[in-house]
Amino acid sequence: MRLFGARGSEKQGAPVAEIHPRSLGQFVRAVAILALPYEQQFAWLHSLGLGIPGLADELFEELRDGRLLASQFREMNWISAEAEKQTVFLYDFLAERDTSEFEGFWDMQGLRTSPAWDEVRKLAFKLLLEIT
C-alpha cells in the first residue's frame, strides 16, 4: 500500500509502510493553520498564489493527509492516542460541514464570522497542544 509520504518495502513477504517524518511536520502545520485567527488564515490562503481566496476549503484539504496517517503516527509513537482521537474528531467536524447545507461555512465571511469556525480554532489549538 502506498500512502502520502510513504514508500512500501517488503519484509518476509508482508508490505511495510515507512512514513517520512515530513508527513508529521505537514500534519502539525495543517493543525497550526486551523488554530490561527481569521486574518492569518486568510493571509495563508492568499499566499498559495491562487489570487484572493474565495473559499476556505484548502484548510480542510491540508488536514486530510494527517487524518489518513493519524493511526500510523500513533503506532510510531509520534502522537498519543488522545491526539489521534482529537484528529479524527476535528476532521469529522469539518467533514460534516462539507455539504451544501453548510455552504456559507466555507466562504471568507463564514471563516471570519461563523461560531463554528471559532470552534474549529479551539479544537485545533487543543490538538496542537496535545501533539507538541
C-alpha positions as CSV (number, residue, x, y, z in Angstrom):
1,M,0.0,0.0,0.0
2,R,1.3,3.4,-0.9
3,L,0.4,6.4,1.2
4,F,1.3,10.1,1.1
5,G,4.8,10.4,2.2
6,A,5.2,6.7,2.5
7,R,7.1,4.1,0.5
8,G,6.4,0.4,0.6
9,S,9.0,-2.2,1.3
10,E,8.9,-6.0,1.7
11,K,9.9,-7.9,4.8
12,Q,9.2,-11.6,4.9
13,G,6.6,-11.3,2.3
14,A,4.5,-8.6,4.1
15,P,4.4,-5.0,2.9
16,V,5.6,-2.4,5.5
17,A,5.0,1.3,5.0
18,E,7.6,3.7,6.2
19,I,6.3,7.2,6.8
20,H,8.7,10.1,6.4
21,P,8.8,12.4,9.4
22,R,8.0,15.3,6.9
23,S,4.4,13.9,6.9
24,L,4.2,14.6,10.6
25,G,5.5,18.1,10.1
26,Q,2.9,18.7,7.4
27,F,0.2,17.4,9.8
28,V,1.4,19.7,12.6
29,R,1.4,22.7,10.2
30,A,-2.1,21.9,9.0
31,V,-3.4,21.8,12.6
32,A,-1.5,25.0,13.4
33,I,-3.0,26.8,10.5
34,L,-6.5,25.7,11.6
35,A,-5.8,27.2,15.0
36,L,-4.8,30.6,13.7
37,P,-7.1,33.6,13.8
38,Y,-9.0,34.6,10.7
39,E,-6.6,37.2,9.5
40,Q,-3.6,34.8,9.4
41,Q,-5.7,32.0,7.9
42,F,-6.8,34.5,5.1
43,A,-3.1,35.5,4.6
44,W,-2.1,31.8,4.4
45,L,-4.8,31.1,1.8
46,H,-3.7,34.1,-0.2
47,S,-0.1,33.0,0.0
48,L,-1.0,29.9,-2.0
49,G,-0.9,32.1,-5.2
50,L,-4.4,31.4,-6.3
51,G,-5.5,35.1,-6.0
52,I,-7.8,36.5,-3.4
53,P,-9.3,33.5,-1.6
54,G,-13.0,32.9,-2.1
55,L,-13.3,29.6,-0.2
56,A,-11.5,28.2,2.9
57,D,-11.8,24.5,1.8
58,E,-8.0,24.3,1.4
59,L,-7.7,24.4,5.2
60,F,-9.7,21.2,5.3
61,E,-7.7,19.7,2.5
62,E,-4.5,20.3,4.4
63,L,-5.8,18.2,7.3
64,R,-6.8,15.3,5.2
65,D,-3.4,13.6,4.8
66,G,-2.8,13.9,8.6
67,R,-6.2,12.3,9.3
68,L,-5.4,9.4,6.9
69,L,-2.0,8.9,8.6
70,A,-3.0,9.6,12.3
71,S,-3.2,5.9,13.3
72,Q,0.2,5.3,11.8
73,F,1.6,8.3,13.6
74,R,0.3,6.9,16.8
75,E,1.7,3.4,16.1
76,M,5.1,5.0,15.6
77,N,4.6,6.9,18.9
78,W,4.8,10.2,17.1
79,I,1.4,11.2,18.6
80,S,-0.6,10.0,21.5
81,A,-3.9,8.0,21.3
82,E,-5.6,11.2,22.6
83,A,-4.1,13.2,19.7
84,E,-5.3,10.6,17.2
85,K,-8.8,10.8,18.8
86,Q,-8.8,14.6,18.6
87,T,-7.6,14.5,15.0
88,V,-10.5,12.3,14.0
89,F,-12.9,14.5,15.8
90,L,-11.6,17.7,14.2
91,Y,-11.6,16.1,10.8
92,D,-15.1,14.8,11.2
93,F,-16.3,18.2,12.5
94,L,-15.1,19.8,9.2
95,A,-16.2,16.9,7.0
96,E,-19.8,17.3,8.3
97,R,-19.7,20.8,7.1
98,D,-18.5,19.8,3.6
99,T,-22.1,19.7,2.3
100,S,-24.4,22.2,0.6
101,E,-26.2,22.6,3.9
102,F,-23.2,24.4,5.3
103,E,-22.3,26.3,2.1
104,G,-21.7,29.7,3.8
105,F,-19.3,28.0,6.3
106,W,-16.6,27.7,3.6
107,D,-16.6,31.3,2.2
108,M,-14.4,34.1,3.7
109,Q,-17.4,35.6,5.5
110,G,-18.1,32.3,7.2
111,L,-14.4,31.8,8.0
112,R,-14.4,35.3,9.6
113,T,-17.7,35.3,11.5
114,S,-19.1,31.7,11.9
115,P,-19.2,30.4,15.5
116,A,-18.4,27.0,14.0
117,W,-15.0,28.3,12.8
118,D,-14.3,29.6,16.3
119,E,-15.0,26.0,17.5
120,V,-12.6,24.7,14.8
121,R,-9.9,27.1,16.0
122,K,-10.4,25.9,19.6
123,L,-10.3,22.2,18.6
124,A,-7.2,22.7,16.5
125,F,-5.5,24.6,19.3
126,K,-6.3,21.9,21.8
127,L,-5.0,19.3,19.3
128,L,-1.8,21.3,18.7
129,L,-1.1,21.4,22.4
130,E,-1.6,17.6,22.5
131,I,0.8,16.9,19.6
132,T,3.6,19.3,20.6
